[in-house]
């Protein structure tokens, strides 16, 4: 065969489509990292030590659950076409009609979101990519939250006291103190996010 396999691979549209899908999902996964950071900062700023401890416990519990259980919960209760919470929410709020208008007039997806239909989020080639992006909403991963929280708790209280004396607001405190001092945990989570995205996409069929 020689190099024919590689030539066929380069000419294969699915091969290049996998890169497009990897870029889209990877970009969204990076964006979704912000929610975990926001939750970690909110917990860190709780005045009560007992409340902080309670939140840490609540975020540890999902880490001990097998990943397969979480996948089955999302597939059966959220994305299920006939009785899934996502379709029920879209229909009860009228957002299904909005999606139907956008899909017909702007995306050219036809009647995927027609009122008399139940979109198969994990079964339709047009919807599998949005489903992968929605997956895990509100995207507050326990590992990321606890990593950021551990880094935040290592910040000296003297720095916060000096900031309070200077009269800084909550946003300046985040951008000038907390964010620069926890970049290490952000880099770690970014690496894990990229690795997880690559492993997810290249061990499963790529959506078209």
Buried (B, 14 or more C-beta within 10 A) or exposed (E): EEEEEEEEEEEEEEEEEBEEBBEBBBEBBBEBBEBBBBBBBEBBBEEEEEEBEEBBEEBEEBEEEEEEEEEEEBBEEBBBBEEBEBBBEBBEEEEBBEBBEEBBEEEEBEEBBBEEEBBBBBEBEBBBBBBBBBBBEEBBBBBBBBBBBBBBEEBEEEBBEEBEEEEBEEEEBBEEBBEEBBEEBBEBBBEBBBEBBEEBBEEEEBBE
